[in-house]
Amino acid sequence: MADLIAQGELEQHRWRRPLPVGTPVLLGRREGGWGVPWDPRISRRHARLHFDGNVLTVVRLPEAKNPVYHHGREKDEIEVRPGDSFVIGRTTFSLIDQRASIAIDVPPPVEEQAYTASSLREVSFRNPDHRL
């Protein structure tokens, strides 16, 4: 599954959303899931996004006031692949298809030792007055 990352000029102006496959979403300045409220150059309803599982199609809506830029060129419709990005206003949108895979190879313990409560009571500690 791919994610779309929106990054504005400030560090806190950022979100990351998983793209639903086959379900169009609206990108704009309005508050909410796909909203970019920090950028006044993005219209309330700016672009329609459709992800087919491999390619993200971005279509600028007729009511959008400012252009969508892809590779420095103004476009009304673009196809974005993982690792690619587009810009609206002062916000960059990046398509990524990366998942963190965390695996750890831990060898089995060499030796396991178990103690009973009574055997632990028989052990004396150094400086018992200074321990919790």
PyMOL commands that place a pseudoatom at each C-alpha (Angstrom):
pseudoatom trace, name=CA, resn=MET, resi=1, chain=A, elem=C, hetatm=0, pos=[0.000, 0.000, 0.000]
pseudoatom trace, name=CA, resn=ALA, resi=2, chain=A, elem=C, hetatm=0, pos=[1.239, 3.466, -0.873]
pseudoatom trace, name=CA, resn=ASP, resi=3, chain=A, elem=C, hetatm=0, pos=[1.059, 6.640, 1.199]
pseudoatom trace, name=CA, resn=LEU, resi=4, chain=A, elem=C, hetatm=0, pos=[0.776, 10.273, 0.206]
pseudoatom trace, name=CA, resn=ILE, resi=5, chain=A, elem=C, hetatm=0, pos=[2.855, 12.711, 2.264]
pseudoatom trace, name=CA, resn=ALA, resi=6, chain=A, elem=C, hetatm=0, pos=[1.978, 16.417, 2.295]
pseudoatom trace, name=CA, resn=GLN, resi=7, chain=A, elem=C, hetatm=0, pos=[4.753, 18.745, 3.484]
pseudoatom trace, name=CA, resn=GLY, resi=8, chain=A, elem=C, hetatm=0, pos=[4.277, 22.502, 3.782]
pseudoatom trace, name=CA, resn=GLU, resi=9, chain=A, elem=C, hetatm=0, pos=[6.835, 25.175, 4.580]
pseudoatom trace, name=CA, resn=LEU, resi=10, chain=A, elem=C, hetatm=0, pos=[6.774, 24.595, 8.340]
pseudoatom trace, name=CA, resn=GLU, resi=11, chain=A, elem=C, hetatm=0, pos=[7.692, 21.371, 10.087]
pseudoatom trace, name=CA, resn=GLN, resi=12, chain=A, elem=C, hetatm=0, pos=[4.260, 21.027, 11.696]
pseudoatom trace, name=CA, resn=HIS, resi=13, chain=A, elem=C, hetatm=0, pos=[2.520, 21.478, 8.332]
pseudoatom trace, name=CA, resn=ARG, resi=14, chain=A, elem=C, hetatm=0, pos=[2.667, 17.818, 7.432]
pseudoatom trace, name=CA, resn=TRP, resi=15, chain=A, elem=C, hetatm=0, pos=[0.564, 14.695, 7.182]
pseudoatom trace, name=CA, resn=ARG, resi=16, chain=A, elem=C, hetatm=0, pos=[0.860, 11.179, 5.828]
pseudoatom trace, name=CA, resn=ARG, resi=17, chain=A, elem=C, hetatm=0, pos=[-2.178, 9.237, 4.600]
pseudoatom trace, name=CA, resn=PRO, resi=18, chain=A, elem=C, hetatm=0, pos=[-2.541, 5.746, 3.129]
pseudoatom trace, name=CA, resn=LEU, resi=19, chain=A, elem=C, hetatm=0, pos=[-4.065, 5.937, -0.343]
pseudoatom trace, name=CA, resn=PRO, resi=20, chain=A, elem=C, hetatm=0, pos=[-7.191, 3.828, -0.790]
pseudoatom trace, name=CA, resn=VAL, resi=21, chain=A, elem=C, hetatm=0, pos=[-6.986, 1.676, -3.913]
pseudoatom trace, name=CA, resn=GLY, resi=22, chain=A, elem=C, hetatm=0, pos=[-9.791, 2.369, -6.378]
pseudoatom trace, name=CA, resn=THR, resi=23, chain=A, elem=C, hetatm=0, pos=[-11.535, 5.029, -4.256]
pseudoatom trace, name=CA, resn=PRO, resi=24, chain=A, elem=C, hetatm=0, pos=[-11.197, 8.656, -5.396]
pseudoatom trace, name=CA, resn=VAL, resi=25, chain=A, elem=C, hetatm=0, pos=[-10.453, 11.283, -2.745]
pseudoatom trace, name=CA, resn=LEU, resi=26, chain=A, elem=C, hetatm=0, pos=[-10.638, 15.075, -2.862]
pseudoatom trace, name=CA, resn=LEU, resi=27, chain=A, elem=C, hetatm=0, pos=[-7.585, 17.100, -1.944]
pseudoatom trace, name=CA, resn=GLY, resi=28, chain=A, elem=C, hetatm=0, pos=[-8.069, 20.680, -0.796]
pseudoatom trace, name=CA, resn=ARG, resi=29, chain=A, elem=C, hetatm=0, pos=[-7.683, 23.290, 1.917]
pseudoatom trace, name=CA, resn=ARG, resi=30, chain=A, elem=C, hetatm=0, pos=[-10.756, 22.239, 3.892]
pseudoatom trace, name=CA, resn=GLU, resi=31, chain=A, elem=C, hetatm=0, pos=[-10.255, 20.673, 7.306]
pseudoatom trace, name=CA, resn=GLY, resi=32, chain=A, elem=C, hetatm=0, pos=[-10.384, 16.911, 7.487]
pseudoatom trace, name=CA, resn=GLY, resi=33, chain=A, elem=C, hetatm=0, pos=[-8.654, 13.790, 6.266]
pseudoatom trace, name=CA, resn=TRP, resi=34, chain=A, elem=C, hetatm=0, pos=[-7.229, 15.082, 2.991]
pseudoatom trace, name=CA, resn=GLY, resi=35, chain=A, elem=C, hetatm=0, pos=[-7.245, 18.755, 3.970]
pseudoatom trace, name=CA, resn=VAL, resi=36, chain=A, elem=C, hetatm=0, pos=[-4.255, 21.061, 3.678]
pseudoatom trace, name=CA, resn=PRO, resi=37, chain=A, elem=C, hetatm=0, pos=[-5.494, 23.973, 5.822]
pseudoatom trace, name=CA, resn=TRP, resi=38, chain=A, elem=C, hetatm=0, pos=[-2.067, 25.607, 6.207]
pseudoatom trace, name=CA, resn=ASP, resi=39, chain=A, elem=C, hetatm=0, pos=[-1.654, 26.560, 2.523]
pseudoatom trace, name=CA, resn=PRO, resi=40, chain=A, elem=C, hetatm=0, pos=[-3.837, 29.479, 1.317]
pseudoatom trace, name=CA, resn=ARG, resi=41, chain=A, elem=C, hetatm=0, pos=[-2.746, 28.795, -2.282]
pseudoatom trace, name=CA, resn=ILE, resi=42, chain=A, elem=C, hetatm=0, pos=[-4.675, 25.517, -2.273]
pseudoatom trace, name=CA, resn=SER, resi=43, chain=A, elem=C, hetatm=0, pos=[-8.389, 25.817, -3.040]
pseudoatom trace, name=CA, resn=ARG, resi=44, chain=A, elem=C, hetatm=0, pos=[-10.954, 24.234, -0.731]
pseudoatom trace, name=CA, resn=ARG, resi=45, chain=A, elem=C, hetatm=0, pos=[-11.516, 21.595, -3.423]
pseudoatom trace, name=CA, resn=HIS, resi=46, chain=A, elem=C, hetatm=0, pos=[-8.379, 21.552, -5.527]
pseudoatom trace, name=CA, resn=ALA, resi=47, chain=A, elem=C, hetatm=0, pos=[-7.749, 18.110, -7.021]
pseudoatom trace, name=CA, resn=ARG, resi=48, chain=A, elem=C, hetatm=0, pos=[-9.218, 14.648, -7.321]
pseudoatom trace, name=CA, resn=LEU, resi=49, chain=A, elem=C, hetatm=0, pos=[-6.840, 11.794, -6.534]
pseudoatom trace, name=CA, resn=HIS, resi=50, chain=A, elem=C, hetatm=0, pos=[-7.289, 8.234, -7.748]
pseudoatom trace, name=CA, resn=PHE, resi=51, chain=A, elem=C, hetatm=0, pos=[-4.838, 5.449, -6.913]
pseudoatom trace, name=CA, resn=ASP, resi=52, chain=A, elem=C, hetatm=0, pos=[-5.053, 2.188, -8.859]
pseudoatom trace, name=CA, resn=GLY, resi=53, chain=A, elem=C, hetatm=0, pos=[-2.479, 0.351, -6.767]
pseudoatom trace, name=CA, resn=ASN, resi=54, chain=A, elem=C, hetatm=0, pos=[0.476, 1.413, -8.929]
pseudoatom trace, name=CA, resn=VAL, resi=55, chain=A, elem=C, hetatm=0, pos=[-0.123, 4.935, -10.228]
pseudoatom trace, name=CA, resn=LEU, resi=56, chain=A, elem=C, hetatm=0, pos=[-1.709, 7.966, -8.570]
pseudoatom trace, name=CA, resn=THR, resi=57, chain=A, elem=C, hetatm=0, pos=[-3.720, 10.086, -11.009]
pseudoatom trace, name=CA, resn=VAL, resi=58, chain=A, elem=C, hetatm=0, pos=[-4.115, 13.721, -9.937]
pseudoatom trace, name=CA, resn=VAL, resi=59, chain=A, elem=C, hetatm=0, pos=[-6.743, 15.806, -11.748]
pseudoatom trace, name=CA, resn=ARG, resi=60, chain=A, elem=C, hetatm=0, pos=[-7.003, 19.539, -11.067]
pseudoatom trace, name=CA, resn=LEU, resi=61, chain=A, elem=C, hetatm=0, pos=[-10.628, 20.525, -10.483]
pseudoatom trace, name=CA, resn=PRO, resi=62, chain=A, elem=C, hetatm=0, pos=[-12.170, 23.398, -12.524]
pseudoatom trace, name=CA, resn=GLU, resi=63, chain=A, elem=C, hetatm=0, pos=[-12.724, 25.485, -9.359]
pseudoatom trace, name=CA, resn=ALA, resi=64, chain=A, elem=C, hetatm=0, pos=[-9.038, 25.295, -8.356]
pseudoatom trace, name=CA, resn=LYS, resi=65, chain=A, elem=C, hetatm=0, pos=[-7.449, 28.748, -8.540]
pseudoatom trace, name=CA, resn=ASN, resi=66, chain=A, elem=C, hetatm=0, pos=[-3.783, 27.720, -8.673]
pseudoatom trace, name=CA, resn=PRO, resi=67, chain=A, elem=C, hetatm=0, pos=[-1.984, 25.153, -10.815]
pseudoatom trace, name=CA, resn=VAL, resi=68, chain=A, elem=C, hetatm=0, pos=[-0.611, 21.725, -10.012]
pseudoatom trace, name=CA, resn=TYR, resi=69, chain=A, elem=C, hetatm=0, pos=[3.108, 21.425, -10.792]
pseudoatom trace, name=CA, resn=HIS, resi=70, chain=A, elem=C, hetatm=0, pos=[4.776, 18.178, -11.778]
pseudoatom trace, name=CA, resn=HIS, resi=71, chain=A, elem=C, hetatm=0, pos=[8.501, 18.217, -12.572]
pseudoatom trace, name=CA, resn=GLY, resi=72, chain=A, elem=C, hetatm=0, pos=[8.345, 22.025, -12.643]
pseudoatom trace, name=CA, resn=ARG, resi=73, chain=A, elem=C, hetatm=0, pos=[5.588, 22.163, -15.253]
pseudoatom trace, name=CA, resn=GLU, resi=74, chain=A, elem=C, hetatm=0, pos=[2.012, 23.308, -14.798]
pseudoatom trace, name=CA, resn=LYS, resi=75, chain=A, elem=C, hetatm=0, pos=[-0.396, 20.421, -15.468]
pseudoatom trace, name=CA, resn=ASP, resi=76, chain=A, elem=C, hetatm=0, pos=[-4.137, 19.801, -15.206]
pseudoatom trace, name=CA, resn=GLU, resi=77, chain=A, elem=C, hetatm=0, pos=[-3.746, 16.015, -15.010]
pseudoatom trace, name=CA, resn=ILE, resi=78, chain=A, elem=C, hetatm=0, pos=[-0.714, 14.005, -13.975]
pseudoatom trace, name=CA, resn=GLU, resi=79, chain=A, elem=C, hetatm=0, pos=[0.302, 10.449, -13.199]
pseudoatom trace, name=CA, resn=VAL, resi=80, chain=A, elem=C, hetatm=0, pos=[2.526, 10.046, -10.168]
pseudoatom trace, name=CA, resn=ARG, resi=81, chain=A, elem=C, hetatm=0, pos=[4.476, 6.889, -9.416]
pseudoatom trace, name=CA, resn=PRO, resi=82, chain=A, elem=C, hetatm=0, pos=[6.063, 5.881, -6.096]
pseudoatom trace, name=CA, resn=GLY, resi=83, chain=A, elem=C, hetatm=0, pos=[9.105, 8.044, -5.392]
pseudoatom trace, name=CA, resn=ASP, resi=84, chain=A, elem=C, hetatm=0, pos=[7.657, 10.935, -7.413]
pseudoatom trace, name=CA, resn=SER, resi=85, chain=A, elem=C, hetatm=0, pos=[6.033, 14.164, -6.200]
pseudoatom trace, name=CA, resn=PHE, resi=86, chain=A, elem=C, hetatm=0, pos=[3.909, 17.128, -7.243]
pseudoatom trace, name=CA, resn=VAL, resi=87, chain=A, elem=C, hetatm=0, pos=[3.446, 20.646, -5.855]
pseudoatom trace, name=CA, resn=ILE, resi=88, chain=A, elem=C, hetatm=0, pos=[0.382, 22.781, -5.209]
pseudoatom trace, name=CA, resn=GLY, resi=89, chain=A, elem=C, hetatm=0, pos=[0.966, 26.219, -3.715]
pseudoatom trace, name=CA, resn=ARG, resi=90, chain=A, elem=C, hetatm=0, pos=[3.781, 25.870, -1.197]
pseudoatom trace, name=CA, resn=THR, resi=91, chain=A, elem=C, hetatm=0, pos=[3.040, 22.245, -0.352]
pseudoatom trace, name=CA, resn=THR, resi=92, chain=A, elem=C, hetatm=0, pos=[4.850, 19.254, -1.824]
pseudoatom trace, name=CA, resn=PHE, resi=93, chain=A, elem=C, hetatm=0, pos=[2.977, 15.959, -2.109]
pseudoatom trace, name=CA, resn=SER, resi=94, chain=A, elem=C, hetatm=0, pos=[5.124, 12.830, -2.315]
pseudoatom trace, name=CA, resn=LEU, resi=95, chain=A, elem=C, hetatm=0, pos=[3.961, 9.330, -3.188]
pseudoatom trace, name=CA, resn=ILE, resi=96, chain=A, elem=C, hetatm=0, pos=[5.832, 6.650, -1.312]
pseudoatom trace, name=CA, resn=ASP, resi=97, chain=A, elem=C, hetatm=0, pos=[5.475, 2.911, -1.250]
pseudoatom trace, name=CA, resn=GLN, resi=98, chain=A, elem=C, hetatm=0, pos=[7.651, 1.979, 1.685]
pseudoatom trace, name=CA, resn=ARG, resi=99, chain=A, elem=C, hetatm=0, pos=[6.803, -0.084, 4.684]
pseudoatom trace, name=CA, resn=ALA, resi=100, chain=A, elem=C, hetatm=0, pos=[9.127, -0.627, 7.568]
pseudoatom trace, name=CA, resn=SER, resi=101, chain=A, elem=C, hetatm=0, pos=[9.857, -4.278, 8.062]
pseudoatom trace, name=CA, resn=ILE, resi=102, chain=A, elem=C, hetatm=0, pos=[11.225, -4.960, 11.483]
pseudoatom trace, name=CA, resn=ALA, resi=103, chain=A, elem=C, hetatm=0, pos=[12.642, -8.368, 12.189]
pseudoatom trace, name=CA, resn=ILE, resi=104, chain=A, elem=C, hetatm=0, pos=[15.032, -9.428, 14.862]
pseudoatom trace, name=CA, resn=ASP, resi=105, chain=A, elem=C, hetatm=0, pos=[17.088, -12.570, 14.947]
pseudoatom trace, name=CA, resn=VAL, resi=106, chain=A, elem=C, hetatm=0, pos=[17.529, -13.470, 18.562]
pseudoatom trace, name=CA, resn=PRO, resi=107, chain=A, elem=C, hetatm=0, pos=[19.322, -16.691, 19.307]
pseudoatom trace, name=CA, resn=PRO, resi=108, chain=A, elem=C, hetatm=0, pos=[17.722, -18.939, 21.903]
pseudoatom trace, name=CA, resn=PRO, resi=109, chain=A, elem=C, hetatm=0, pos=[19.161, -18.560, 25.410]
pseudoatom trace, name=CA, resn=VAL, resi=110, chain=A, elem=C, hetatm=0, pos=[22.199, -20.696, 26.060]
pseudoatom trace, name=CA, resn=GLU, resi=111, chain=A, elem=C, hetatm=0, pos=[21.169, -21.543, 29.599]
pseudoatom trace, name=CA, resn=GLU, resi=112, chain=A, elem=C, hetatm=0, pos=[18.093, -20.846, 31.637]
pseudoatom trace, name=CA, resn=GLN, resi=113, chain=A, elem=C, hetatm=0, pos=[18.164, -20.765, 35.423]
pseudoatom trace, name=CA, resn=ALA, resi=114, chain=A, elem=C, hetatm=0, pos=[15.128, -20.742, 37.690]
pseudoatom trace, name=CA, resn=TYR, resi=115, chain=A, elem=C, hetatm=0, pos=[15.118, -19.870, 41.407]
pseudoatom trace, name=CA, resn=THR, resi=116, chain=A, elem=C, hetatm=0, pos=[12.555, -20.521, 44.091]
pseudoatom trace, name=CA, resn=ALA, resi=117, chain=A, elem=C, hetatm=0, pos=[11.507, -17.808, 46.521]
pseudoatom trace, name=CA, resn=SER, resi=118, chain=A, elem=C, hetatm=0, pos=[13.002, -19.747, 49.448]
pseudoatom trace, name=CA, resn=SER, resi=119, chain=A, elem=C, hetatm=0, pos=[16.394, -20.073, 47.749]
pseudoatom trace, name=CA, resn=LEU, resi=120, chain=A, elem=C, hetatm=0, pos=[16.441, -16.318, 47.082]
pseudoatom trace, name=CA, resn=ARG, resi=121, chain=A, elem=C, hetatm=0, pos=[15.717, -15.587, 50.764]
pseudoatom trace, name=CA, resn=GLU, resi=122, chain=A, elem=C, hetatm=0, pos=[18.884, -17.471, 51.688]
pseudoatom trace, name=CA, resn=VAL, resi=123, chain=A, elem=C, hetatm=0, pos=[21.096, -15.162, 49.617]
pseudoatom trace, name=CA, resn=SER, resi=124, chain=A, elem=C, hetatm=0, pos=[22.672, -12.310, 51.561]
pseudoatom trace, name=CA, resn=PHE, resi=125, chain=A, elem=C, hetatm=0, pos=[23.160, -8.947, 49.908]
pseudoatom trace, name=CA, resn=ARG, resi=126, chain=A, elem=C, hetatm=0, pos=[26.049, -6.558, 50.344]
pseudoatom trace, name=CA, resn=ASN, resi=127, chain=A, elem=C, hetatm=0, pos=[25.043, -3.340, 52.089]
pseudoatom trace, name=CA, resn=PRO, resi=128, chain=A, elem=C, hetatm=0, pos=[21.379, -4.290, 52.608]
pseudoatom trace, name=CA, resn=ASP, resi=129, chain=A, elem=C, hetatm=0, pos=[20.733, -0.975, 54.432]
pseudoatom trace, name=CA, resn=HIS, resi=130, chain=A, elem=C, hetatm=0, pos=[21.533, 0.938, 51.230]
pseudoatom trace, name=CA, resn=ARG, resi=131, chain=A, elem=C, hetatm=0, pos=[19.183, -0.964, 48.923]
pseudoatom trace, name=CA, resn=LEU, resi=132, chain=A, elem=C, hetatm=0, pos=[15.580, -0.257, 48.100]
for i in range(1, 132): cmd.bond("trace and resi %d" % i, "trace and resi %d" % (i + 1))
show_as sticks, trace
zoom trace
